[in-house]
Amino acid sequence: MPQQPGHLIPVEAAVTLDGLFRERVKRTPDLVAYREYNEQHKNWRDYSWAQIDHQVARWQAALEKDGLKAGDRVAVMLKNSPEWVTFDQAALGLGLVVVPLYTQDRADNVAYIIRDSGCKALLIEGAEQWRALSDVKHQLGNVNRILTVNSVPNPGEPRLRWIGEWLPAQGGQSRHVPRDPKALATIVYTSGTTGRPKGVMLSHHNILSNAAASCAVLTAGHDDLFLSFLPLSHTFERTCGYYLTILTGSTTAYSRGIPVLGEDLQSVRPTLLISVPRIYERVYGRIRDALDQGPPLKKKLFLLAVEIGYARFEHAQGRGPWQPSFLLWPVLNALVAKKILARLGGRVRAAISGGAALPPDISRVFLGLGLTVLQGFGMTECSPVAAANRPDDNLPASVGTALPDVELRIGDNNALLIKGPNVMLGYWNNAEATQAILGADGWLNSGDTARIDGEGHVFITGRLKEIIVLSNGEKVPPVDIEAAIARDRLFEQVMLLGEGKPYLTVMTVLNADLWKQLCVESGLDPAPATVGSRQAEEILRGRIAAQMKEFPGYAQVRRITATLEPWSVENGLLTPTLKLKRAKVMEKFNAEIDRMYAGH
């Protein structure tokens, strides 16, 4: 899209993250910065950059009154909202260090992070969060102030204040403490799939440079509208869905939540989306379910649209020839593609996917329907984006090429190494972990194995620590096999096992509706207990085998344990970023795992 002259704020002009916000307010004070749904009036409300700046000043006045000083750590545990932004900008402008927390995280994990980082203030939503945290309030370390966006009746906690009473009516001018751009801006605790989470220390320049470099992936401007639904505690959303929008002057609308994401897409009609694969998988799943239940002709038209559309995409990328079937596209676009993309609001010109691998079949569908899907790669430790596909250089099987000023190379054991201004300062209070991942020469070991082709495209091939070595010495990549099994919609969640064992086994969560349907078709009792029967295991093994035909003979699943209860953040089996806690799953299903390997 054409860019407005000077709409991008140079890193040199911003210097720091709060300096970036100050520059945006100065340049476009009256443009819409944020859009939020007002539950009371049942409508969407807009806030200009100047209005947000006014709120930032109020927050700063109150934080200063509480005695907080540059270098102090403060935590935020809110859903995505203008309050998240005002708290963050107020804190950064005073030289405070922001520690983001996941709203769905367990109370004991929140208490650990607050103690480990030494936070002096904590901002939460209201009564529901306080009820969860009140059980661990004695573990909240140095916290002197607990703030709530919504009032909490009779909290019984002298540190707790409702912001409606705590914030002054006016705050004067927003403040910006002179800062070294390489000074600590935030401590982001990684999800911790194993052990306690580690605090990633990111400087102002780490994040600011990464946001600016990400603009090389996809240009954005004042006319663009982002729909924000990934949590701001996720660095991917924070850098690309928050700081980048300040840099470009785009508007951000805050979704009411994943359950009503479909409605929000229809009403907000965003132009750009930032998401993790799970969201695209859910949308694709709904499309597939609708097609399965509809007339055969409708499904045939869909498949034809995807096939021809993807061939057009390959041709546009210079990787495929022009085909006469392309002449059918205007009709297929009108009958199929436009109607499906209308579910995303009808205006999305690009969708960015990161955080995990996007299954190729799902990427193919959306690209075939005409949606520009760009997959990237990164990690919290590099602020977070290291590589990404571009609209004019989009190789879906890869995670793209390095961002500007970011270097990528292959190290020992095919490890992907990263170097650049976006690489973290280190782990908070954890020199040993820092030295294990960050070399003295500045190269960060991603922990992923990869290859890089002649044009610089990066292909992630596995995880260094997630290779299963069977007792016969054969090596198996669990992520690849798990993804293959999950192609069958019956298997909602999958974990492969076999380290040091003679054969592979699988722990899986089944789609309850599809399982009931399968039981009826197979003459099985649909009662929940049936899922653990020998007959059920035989049926499941056959379906898994059908998805694993491309894997070598030794990489075959011999035993299966299935359940209908999802692995979730609430039951401690997923991290807040929805990554599987393998050790926790193994601990919970220890007896079942022993049964699968009994006698071996």
Steps between C-alpha positions, in 0.01 A plus 500: 500500500622859443667649805435845641820709490681479831238279662768263635685618809876432465668311782744792535211740569329268748813385693287312757160333502338787688683739267329318213162568657592865566593544132174343385294733720696795368453401134140377487326599825145484363515173307330194649749297703281235665150360474332311783157346547293671768295231676273752671395681181550201265710690250860553391676804641798679344793667679738743331875507565456826692231348722723205587787739573275686746429171678870413506571824687235414763655155554846652531387748764351217707803271459733782609278569802541134600876556507598290201836592349696424182615139499214369716306209355122509458272219378191511277244218489225636275318393189589703190358847552585872497579465873779253413649763269464793739656306788787380280571843353471673836745256656750515211487879499601502868785254438317209664544142377177330390437131575203365297297211642249267333145550624437124496820401678488305826523702821812321625681574173398867517629518858831346393549754219414794725742380767777416255479836323450698823191685376378786717161550335246273331206592274216246465146493358284467808320265738548172309877538474525621856315192628762281330793709620375550856602142577864592427494864614757423770736391219483827309839609625575870469162604358391821674204579278238278332282690251171384348328629187163393642411555863529209743241503781646446848842381384645473852837609363647842590729502194209469257355811332243550227645725227176702495602633842877473460545702178497882529260700283791660315864405454644799316750419226617143447856445619791334322802433719815529285600142432777304343333312210692190605365516856262233628138564396324175587546154648291243313475160661507216251221246523712233662405170333759350735582636845448853621466781242805716431484879487614627159652847533422720199624854453316788336721464193451122484126541449502831313749374241298180455174690449669720239658201324162324493367784284720358224281189504175684450445872466223659704363851533233727642226328301576157642299340779639217713275271702688406817409168660829331589586600858729802532704295745608303190801681353385431143182700559674763709765581240300455179147577618580787737836677459499451122157665474632804689794512260269489197210700641250218441183445702466203736164353596492270804301182456260405778650151506551182299141369558357802312793553262280419202255776593782748560653425159164576340442827686857636513598387147878514552753539218781313678504199733774368728443154639634162597420188289233380743265782391539417129449132585171583675373707207599224258332241722170691487526531122563128468211409731262720300615340173463149637141573599412682178423381148782320311503764226587770750801297621614433143488873422699574814771247414516629143530860624787407733678300228478771235556779751817340633628448145440873441694577818794285382490673160501844664802395706686396184497132587227372266371549145187680387214253453179527298305403814586845639221633277256335740626701797258798476206260527659288778601815685142627497339165586752375757802707604332835565224339704745315722735797546197711588498305827826679580332833432569512127786754520797296628788557259754297696510258792821443693557164670765432763563329832494148353503325164196562279390166348564508122149382409344788693739754350416363154125546554519866604757587233283321246202710606701813433603595853866600538621280786856575613671258736792615711733375769615644828528461874460725801879514533525692170215745559357275331524497117810360330370401155184532295356454154417807294198549270726493192727223633267259673614139528240339731716197586757738646486767770644752257826689500678700769367841599717803418805523732436144625756230419414131486735205463511127566717389792594170658238224475319711237392750765358829371704788643380861514692825534382859485379808689188306601686234705426520873725638772480164679285322758408683818705375797605190305854528366530124454196480270621809312839345431335177384304674223690822422860477387766756586504593130132604518352202314176371652430128475133470408478136612348417161670307224476645152642527151542813288474485121699698247253790505509526880165329569500329839342157543444388859569126522451427870597575858844418640350371822191342347657216306384164630777242501360147515687226685625368164667835429251615236416871522143624456380864471187512719371834367480370142319181601263684736410742219438207265268326747313824568406521132224259601245726672418223746829575680467841667830485694790260451819414688746240374705294747788254471824647636722205590216257426478224237203656318287811470175566687252785489303696757206676336186703570214412267237724347199395708241552225699311238571222751127451565439490127778243455356287779163490327660408169714229664230355723677609820335624816547883491548512880821687602652182645501340155785727392736288708389164363719269294257520208513880505880492505505275193278744310708800606825325409365439150411866455841610628676255268310651206656838579855364544556320171783733401705422812754214517406162639658551841293819545170321551269532800442175688280608793257787564343663804203723418292735711209737438614761755696778325847601617469863600665790679255453786599140569868588469572297185540796263702817540318835469621508137333160446822301478486146633668434834628155414640428845168589664304279260739212572462558873119505484479188282790314656296184566363493145848545355632216714216283370594575137855382567418213737732205443760701308 
